[in-house]
Each structure stands twice: as structure tokens, then as C-alpha cells.
Amino acid sequence: MEFQLLGAVEAWEQKSQLDLGPRKQRFTFAVLALHANQLVPVDRLVDLTWPARPPRTAHHAIHVSVSRLRRAIADAGAGRCDADIITRGSAYMLKVNPLSIDVHRFRAVVRGAREETDDTVKASLLRHALSMWHGPPLADVTTPDAAAVLCHGLEEARLAALEECLDAELRLGRHASVVDELTDLVAEHPYRQRLQALLMLALYRCGRVTDALDAYRAARARLADEQALEPESRLSDLQRAILCADPALDAPLVRSPSRTQLPHEIWSFVRTEPFSEDVVVDVRDLSKCYGATWAVNGLTFTARKGEVLGLLGPNGAGKTTTLRMLSTVVAPTRGQFCVAGVPGTRHNDVRKVVGVLPENAGCPGHQTGLEFLAYHARLFGHSRGEARDRAARLFALVGLGDGGGARIATYSRGMRQRLGLARALVNDPAVVLLDEPTIGLDPPGQRDVLTLIRTIAEARGLTVLLATHAVPEVERICTGVLILERGRLVSNQVMT
Ligand SMILES: Nc1ncnc2c1ncn2[C@@H]1O[C@H](COP(=O)(O)OP(=O)(O)OP(=O)(O)O)[C@@H](O)[C@H]1O
């Protein structure tokens, strides 16, 4: 489930929007989501909803709203515990993965951008974070009083991120492309002196020296007339530097970064792992570029024996490309990896230690499941008899029971996924790569397949990398999660 607070308040499960009810009910939801995983007293919800004079029925109205919200979430999640509103005394808490809420994702990406030393990456992460905004926070549910209490800090965070982004873009020599945006921003926020300074610098670098000096004069007059303030030294120093054409103000020479200047470290703000003998997957700076698109950029992580690591991200985040590189189907543009001690450059050896369930695994409908598995066991060099035994064992392991004699064409989607999983295990791999293994399955089918994956991983000490765009899948079975956005790792967490 995905929740949007930056703009109109909305909740989405897959592609359907949840009905969060009338305005006050959506407002209650928004307050709980802003304080995800924290208790919010009913009294506070009442004060925020009716700041002037709450009606006598106010507490009751909040209880009714919460119970309707709870039902809407449960119905949409079809029984999966994706998010839930729990009661503790006279307080409520929305229990949810905070990264399914845009406000918390925004803050996480901005935090990551601040740690980034490469301005290209920093600017692109900040632009991405800013793109999560679809309007003022809680736009369709809040009142001016409540917005002043709940949203002021958020709006300030957006402006600070925007200033940092424009600053990085100016350092990258992009003055021509940001000057109009800066002009609009200064008109909208006339007292933000950092924006004024950025505009003056952009104008100067565009060769518009008079406009840069006019901008300073206008800013100084406005500050004096309306705020009785003097400009900060950053503005007056900049004006002096412009007047004497200080070379320090010149636009930087834009060079394409050399290989050694590219960021090799990802920012992992939760999980850091020391090297250990247990490490079965070791990925360093793995990157893939298609034309101008970095499908995966600078991915670094490790996975230990027995770990079920989720690769979580929206469409196009780079999950499939990562798995395709690790299964040696696609060659990395940069970086390296090692699986079970085998370097990624030794393709044939990697394929012996890796099992793969691709996103759209095709199975020949005319074969029986057992024939299909035995065929693949033969490809890994097993004798005919061994291949048959192995096929039967795996068939039972994935819970396909007695259906071995039936043709695959008669299998349900869930049975095909189980078969695909069995095929991924046919070579006794150390690592299994699963790309959206539950796609197209109904909720009970999804639960079954996920439980099966976890059980097999535990029983066999397998390391599993599971690509998915569904937060609940990760919560259900993963021991850790890597969150990808536009090819970059934005978070690396242990699941608790
Ligand atoms: N063969 C290709 N040629 C060109 N671009 C590609 C190719 N494969 C992937 N891409 C691009 O790389 C980016 C990452 O794609 P990828 O399929 O790895 O993402 P994903 O996270 O698996 O997405 P999804 O959930 O939609 O499967 C996308 O912008 C995609 O268009």
C-alpha cells in the first residue's frame, strides 16, 4: 500500500485508490500517517480537527472515523497486514512501513542526498525527492490552523531541499537551466536570502550582470522597507564580488567525471556490514547503463548465508537489471560482484551456484512438471536416473504433490510459480534470485509462495534475493531490504 500526503491525501493498493471517507476522516488518517508508528492521543486529534470549539461528540466522531479507516485499509489489503491502526488506551497509532508514505520517503531521500559528495548524484536525488510533491501537504483535508501546526516544518524542508538542489546545480554549471526557476522562486519567497543569492549568481553567470545587481538592489529595498533588515553578508559580499568581476564567481568548467571520480560508496544510513566469511553475495559499485539511462548505478551491498534480502523499488528502479547482472545474463557497465566466492566474470561458474526465477518464466505447456525439472537437472550434468530423482524431490519440496504427471498447460499460475521455484533449485544453488515471484497470484497464492520461499531458504541455508515492488512481501519474509530508486540504493535496512 502506498500513502500520499504531499498534495491531496490518498491511499493506493496496487492500482486502486482506497476510499478514505469524508474530509475530516481523511484528515485523521493524515495526522496518523504523519506520525507513523507513533501514538497520537485522541485529544490531540480532536484539537487539530476542531481547533476552536469541538462539539460534544468530537471524541466519538474520531473513534468512528478510525474504525472506518481501519476497515477501509483491511478491505483493500485483503487481510494482509500491510498497515493497521492500533489502539493503545486513548491513543491511536498507524503501524506501517514509513517508506510507504511519501512524506517519510521524501525525508529519507533528502537525508541520503545530503550525505552524497557527488553533485550530479546529489542534485538528481534532490530532484527526485522534490518530485514526490503534488501540492501543499494535506492539501484537500487541512485547515489553515492545522496546516500551521502540522505542515510548516514540511514546507520548510521542501524549500531547503530545493535550495540545496539549485546550489548543487549551479556548482554543476547549470545556471542557464535554473535561472527562470530561481526568478519565480524569489518572487514567491522574497525574504529567503539564500534564494536571492542563488538567483544573483545564476544571472551573473548567464552574463546578465545588470540584472544580478538589480536583483540585489530590489532584495535590499524589500528587506529594509518591509522587514527593517539589512541583507545578510552572503548577499552583500556577492554584490561586491559581482561589481569587481571576481573570477571565483565564474561558472565551473564542466567535465564528465572520470571513472575514479564516480561515487563508489552508496549511502546506507541504517545497515552497514563488516566483511565476514558468511558473505555469500558481495556486490561492489555494480552499474549498468543503457544509452543515456543508468538502469543501476553504483550498487554496493552484501548478503549473508541464509539471508532473504528484498530488492524493493517502483517500476524502473533497476531491480530486474540487478538480478540479470548477478545471473550473468547482462554484463555490468561498471563494478563487480562475487557469488559464493565465484567472481562475476566467470559466467559459467556463477551459473552453477545461482538459481533464477525470472519475472516472466516461460514453461513449455506440453511437458509434465516432472519432465521439465528432470530436463533442467540433466542440463546441469546429472544422469537420467539422478535427474528423475532430483525432479521428484524438488516437486515434493515445493508442494506440487502428486500432480507430476499433468501437463504444465493445465497448471494454475500458482503451480507454475512453484514449478519455477523448483527449477531455480535444481542445481543446489547457494543463491536464488527471484524476480517478482508472486506477480499475478491472488493474495492466498502470494502468501503460499512467500511462505514456501522463506521455509526453503531456512531449511537449506540459501541466500535469496527477492525483487518486488510490494512492501508487504518484504515485511512478510525478508531479513533485510535494499530500497532502489532510479537505479540507486537509497536505503539498506535490516528488518526487525
Ligand atoms: N534492455 C534494456 N534496454 C534499455 N533500457 C533498459 C533495458 N532494460 C532496462 N532498461 C531501463 O532500465 C531501467 C531499470 O529497469 P528495470 O527493468 O531493471 O527496473 P525494475 O525495477 O525491474 O522495474 P519493473 O518493476 O518495472 O520490472 C528502466 O528505466 C528501464 O527502462
The ligand as an SDF file (V2000), in Angstrom:
LIG
                    3D

 31 33  0  0  0  0  0  0  0  0999 V2000
   17.4270   -3.8080  -22.2700 N   0  0  0  0  0  0  0  0  0  0  0  0
   17.1940   -2.5440  -21.9320 C   0  0  0  0  0  0  0  0  0  0  0  0
   17.4180   -1.5460  -22.8000 N   0  0  0  0  0  0  0  0  0  0  0  0
   17.2220   -0.2500  -22.4510 C   0  0  0  0  0  0  0  0  0  0  0  0
   16.7810    0.1590  -21.2350 N   0  0  0  0  0  0  0  0  0  0  0  0
   16.5390   -0.7960  -20.3350 C   0  0  0  0  0  0  0  0  0  0  0  0
   16.7190   -2.1930  -20.6300 C   0  0  0  0  0  0  0  0  0  0  0  0
   16.4010   -2.9020  -19.5190 N   0  0  0  0  0  0  0  0  0  0  0  0
   16.0250   -1.9950  -18.5820 C   0  0  0  0  0  0  0  0  0  0  0  0
   16.1150   -0.7530  -19.0730 N   0  0  0  0  0  0  0  0  0  0  0  0
   15.8100    0.5010  -18.3540 C   0  0  0  0  0  0  0  0  0  0  0  0
   16.4860    0.4440  -17.1160 O   0  0  0  0  0  0  0  0  0  0  0  0
   15.6770    0.9620  -16.0710 C   0  0  0  0  0  0  0  0  0  0  0  0
   15.5290   -0.0820  -14.9850 C   0  0  0  0  0  0  0  0  0  0  0  0
   14.7530   -1.1620  -15.4910 O   0  0  0  0  0  0  0  0  0  0  0  0
   14.4850   -2.4950  -14.6640 P   0  0  0  0  0  0  0  0  0  0  0  0
   13.6580   -3.3850  -15.5160 O   0  0  0  0  0  0  0  0  0  0  0  0
   15.7630   -3.0190  -14.1540 O   0  0  0  0  0  0  0  0  0  0  0  0
   13.6300   -1.9310  -13.4480 O   0  0  0  0  0  0  0  0  0  0  0  0
   12.6990   -2.7150  -12.4360 P   0  0  0  0  0  0  0  0  0  0  0  0
   12.9190   -2.0880  -11.1090 O   0  0  0  0  0  0  0  0  0  0  0  0
   12.9050   -4.1810  -12.5300 O   0  0  0  0  0  0  0  0  0  0  0  0
   11.2570   -2.3390  -12.9840 O   0  0  0  0  0  0  0  0  0  0  0  0
    9.9130   -3.2270  -13.0460 P   0  0  0  0  0  0  0  0  0  0  0  0
    9.3840   -3.2970  -11.6460 O   0  0  0  0  0  0  0  0  0  0  0  0
    9.0360   -2.4000  -13.9490 O   0  0  0  0  0  0  0  0  0  0  0  0
   10.2560   -4.5540  -13.6410 O   0  0  0  0  0  0  0  0  0  0  0  0
   14.3620    1.3790  -16.7150 C   0  0  0  0  0  0  0  0  0  0  0  0
   14.4550    2.7530  -16.9970 O   0  0  0  0  0  0  0  0  0  0  0  0
   14.3260    0.5700  -17.9900 C   0  0  0  0  0  0  0  0  0  0  0  0
   13.5970    1.2530  -18.9940 O   0  0  0  0  0  0  0  0  0  0  0  0
  1  2  1  0
  2  3  1  0
  2  7  2  0
  3  4  2  0
  4  5  1  0
  5  6  2  0
  6  7  1  0
  6 10  1  0
  7  8  1  0
  8  9  2  0
  9 10  1  0
 10 11  1  0
 11 12  1  0
 11 30  1  0
 12 13  1  0
 13 14  1  0
 13 28  1  0
 14 15  1  0
 15 16  1  0
 16 17  2  0
 16 18  1  0
 16 19  1  0
 19 20  1  0
 20 21  2  0
 20 22  1  0
 20 23  1  0
 23 24  1  0
 24 25  2  0
 24 26  1  0
 24 27  1  0
 28 29  1  0
 28 30  1  0
 30 31  1  0
M  END
$$$$
